[in-house]
Amino acid sequence: MTRPDPPQIDGAPLPLPEPDGQNHEDYRIHDRREIAAVLREVIKRRSLVRLSFGPEFIVTRLLALDPDTGDLWFDAARDEAANARMGAAQQLQFVAAVDSIKTQFETQGAENAVVTGAPALRTRLPASVLRLQRRSHFRVETPRLEPLVCSIPIPGGSVVPFVIGDLSVGGIAVLMGPDPGVFQPGAVFENCSIKLPAHDDIATGIEIRYLTATGHAGAGRAGFRFGCRFLNLAGTVESLLQRYINQLERDRRALL
């Protein structure tokens, strides 16, 4: 099962580990319950995992975990010699992708086990997990009961509030009714504001990047979803958004 070349899924390679020395602390999870929730998602999706040990790697899957005992089980290799080398390894490095979000963590060594009657290996839950999305900013859905609102000045002097469907440090998706009007790809709107809970309004410009039909906007009418990117977002505001997004993710995982 040990392979010389990066494994492929439908022609695309599995994600490679993040190089040493990269500073991704904002994307690293340390809370035990959150770690368990993230790894349960990998198990639920049956995501393929690249498992590196020294110069070798195998392709495996996470099978089960027990947060009370701190145990984590994964598929054993067909090569018993490879399993023995994993058992003696100083570090096992796991890398998977769920919804284009890289999930990476490290453990030390493994031992033979059985899960649902099949050979497996058992290691310990990691002390931390890195969740990172490189190709685009990580987006989260906004709360539905108390939705976020973006107030957008439009030609003619009006300021119109729109519900935000999802949020990232790079932009937002706003939802509106059947008539897009001036909201077309390429349109720019300055002096928009977003109210975050327990924070002052965030001021930013936005550019409409794309629109898609959503099927309904109430009363059987068609609606639209607009993908927007932030323009000239201040670094302090970006940090505030990242903390808020991280909190939304923690709240979501606590419910899993």
C-alpha positions in Angstrom: 0.0 0.0 0.0 3.0 2.3 0.3 3.2 4.3 -3.0 6.0 6.3 -4.6 3.8 9.0 -6.2 1.2 11.3 -4.8 -2.2 9.5 -4.7 -5.0 10.8 -7.0 -8.7 11.2 -6.5 -10.5 11.6 -9.9 -7.3 12.8 -11.4 -6.6 15.4 -8.6 -3.8 14.8 -6.0 -4.5 14.4 -2.3 -3.5 17.5 -0.4 0.1 17.7 0.6 1.2 18.6 4.2 1.8 22.2 5.0 5.6 22.9 4.9 7.4 23.4 8.2 7.9 27.0 9.3 4.5 28.2 8.1 2.6 30.3 10.6 -1.0 29.1 10.6 -1.8 29.5 14.3 -5.1 31.4 13.5 -6.3 28.2 11.8 -5.1 25.7 14.4 -7.6 24.1 16.8 -6.6 23.1 20.3 -9.9 22.5 22.1 -10.4 18.7 22.6 -14.1 18.8 21.8 -13.5 20.8 18.6 -10.8 18.4 17.5 -13.2 15.5 18.0 -15.9 17.3 16.0 -13.5 18.0 13.1 -12.2 14.4 13.0 -15.8 13.0 13.2 -16.5 15.0 10.0 -13.6 13.3 8.3 -14.9 9.9 9.4 -18.4 10.7 8.4 -17.4 11.8 4.9 -15.1 8.7 4.5 -12.4 11.1 3.3 -9.2 9.6 2.0 -6.3 10.6 4.2 -2.6 10.9 3.2 -0.6 9.4 6.1 3.1 10.2 6.1 5.7 8.5 8.3 9.3 9.3 7.5 9.9 9.3 3.7 6.9 7.0 3.2 3.1 7.5 3.0 0.0 5.4 2.6 -3.6 6.3 1.7 -5.9 5.5 4.5 -9.2 6.4 6.2 -10.1 7.4 9.8 -12.5 4.8 11.2 -13.5 5.9 14.7 -12.5 7.9 17.7 -13.2 8.0 21.4 -12.6 11.4 23.0 -13.0 9.9 26.5 -10.0 7.5 26.1 -8.2 9.7 23.6 -8.0 6.9 21.0 -8.2 7.3 17.2 -8.5 4.3 14.8 -7.6 4.3 11.1 -7.3 1.7 8.3 -4.1 -0.5 8.4 -1.9 -0.9 5.4 -1.9 -4.2 3.6 1.9 -4.3 4.0 2.6 -5.6 7.6 6.1 -4.2 7.4 4.7 -0.7 6.7 2.4 -1.1 9.7 5.4 -2.0 11.9 7.2 1.1 10.7 4.2 3.3 11.5 4.1 1.8 15.0 7.8 2.8 15.5 7.5 6.2 13.9 8.3 9.3 15.9 5.6 11.1 14.0 2.6 10.2 11.9 1.2 13.1 9.8 -2.4 12.9 8.6 -3.7 15.2 5.8 -7.2 15.1 4.4 -9.6 17.6 2.6 -13.2 18.1 3.4 -15.1 20.6 1.2 -11.7 21.9 -0.1 -10.6 22.6 3.5 -7.3 21.0 4.5 -7.4 19.1 7.7 -3.9 18.2 9.0 -2.6 16.8 12.3 0.2 14.8 13.8 0.4 11.9 16.3 3.2 9.6 17.5 3.2 5.9 16.7 0.4 3.4 16.4 -0.5 -0.1 17.4 -2.5 -3.0 16.0 -6.2 -3.1 16.6 -9.5 -4.3 15.2 -12.5 -2.2 14.2 -15.8 -4.0 13.2 -13.9 -7.2 12.7 -11.3 -5.7 10.3 -7.6 -5.0 11.0 -6.9 -1.4 12.0 -4.3 0.7 13.7 -4.9 2.8 16.8 -3.1 6.0 17.7 -3.9 8.9 20.1 -6.0 12.0 19.4 -3.8 14.9 18.3 -3.1 17.9 20.6 -4.1 20.2 17.8 -5.6 20.2 14.3 -4.9 22.6 11.4 -7.9 23.5 9.2 -6.8 25.6 6.2 -8.4 26.6 2.9 -5.8 28.1 0.6 -7.5 28.5 -2.8 -10.1 30.9 -1.4 -11.0 32.4 1.9 -12.8 30.0 4.3 -16.5 30.9 4.2 -19.1 30.2 6.9 -22.8 30.4 6.8 -24.2 33.2 9.0 -26.8 32.6 11.7 -30.3 32.1 10.4 -32.2 33.2 13.5 -30.3 36.5 13.8 -28.9 37.0 10.3 -26.1 39.5 9.6 -27.0 42.5 7.4 -25.0 44.5 5.0 -26.3 48.0 4.3 -25.4 49.1 0.8 -25.7 52.7 -0.6 -27.3 52.5 -4.0 -27.7 55.2 -6.7 -30.3 57.7 -5.8 -29.2 58.1 -2.2 -30.9 55.1 -0.6 -29.1 52.8 1.8 -30.6 49.3 1.5 -30.1 46.4 4.0 -29.5 43.0 2.6 -29.2 39.7 4.4 -25.7 38.1 4.3 -25.8 34.4 3.3 -22.2 33.6 4.1 -19.1 35.4 5.2 -15.3 35.2 4.8 -12.4 37.6 5.4 -12.4 38.1 1.6 -16.1 38.8 1.0 -19.7 38.0 1.5 -22.7 36.6 -0.3 -25.8 38.8 -0.1 -29.4 37.6 -0.8 -32.1 39.7 -2.5 -35.4 39.5 -4.3 -36.4 39.1 -7.9 -35.1 42.3 -9.4 -31.2 42.6 -9.3 -31.4 46.1 -10.7 -28.0 47.8 -10.4 -26.4 44.7 -8.8 -24.5 43.2 -11.7 -21.1 41.6 -11.9 -18.4 44.2 -11.9 -20.5 46.8 -10.0 -18.7 48.5 -7.1 -20.4 50.0 -4.0 -18.5 52.2 -1.5 -19.2 52.9 2.1 -21.1 49.7 2.8 -21.5 48.7 6.5 -21.9 45.3 8.3 -23.0 45.0 11.9 -21.3 42.2 13.8 -22.8 41.1 17.1 -21.1 42.9 20.0 -18.9 45.0 17.7 -19.1 48.4 15.9 -20.2 48.5 12.3 -17.5 47.4 9.8 -17.1 49.8 6.9 -16.0 48.5 3.5 -16.4 48.8 -0.2 -17.6 45.7 -2.2 -17.5 44.5 -5.7 -20.1 42.2 -7.2 -18.3 39.2 -8.6 -21.2 36.9 -9.7 -24.9 36.3 -9.3 -26.9 33.1 -9.2 -30.6 32.4 -9.0 -31.8 30.9 -5.7 -35.2 29.6 -6.8 -37.3 31.6 -4.5 -37.5 34.8 -2.6 -40.8 34.4 -0.8 -44.3 34.2 -2.2 -43.0 31.9 -4.9 -40.8 34.6 -6.5 -37.3 34.0 -7.9 -34.4 35.5 -6.0 -30.7 36.0 -6.4 -27.5 35.4 -4.5 -24.6 37.8 -5.1 -21.0 36.9 -4.4 -19.1 40.0 -3.4 -15.5 40.7 -2.5 -14.3 43.3 0.0 -12.3 46.3 -1.3 -9.6 47.9 0.7 -10.4 46.1 3.9 -8.3 47.3 6.8 -6.0 44.8 8.5 -7.6 45.3 11.9 -11.1 44.7 10.4 -9.8 41.5 8.7 -8.5 40.3 12.0 -11.9 41.0 13.6 -13.7 39.1 10.9 -11.4 36.2 11.3 -12.1 36.0 15.0 -15.8 36.2 14.4 -15.6 33.4 11.7 -13.6 31.2 14.0 -16.2 31.7 16.7 -19.1 30.7 14.3 -17.1 27.6 13.4 -16.5 26.7 17.1 -20.3 27.2 17.8 -21.2 25.0 14.8 -18.8 22.2 15.8 -20.1 22.3 19.4 -23.5 21.2 18.1 -22.2 18.2 16.1 
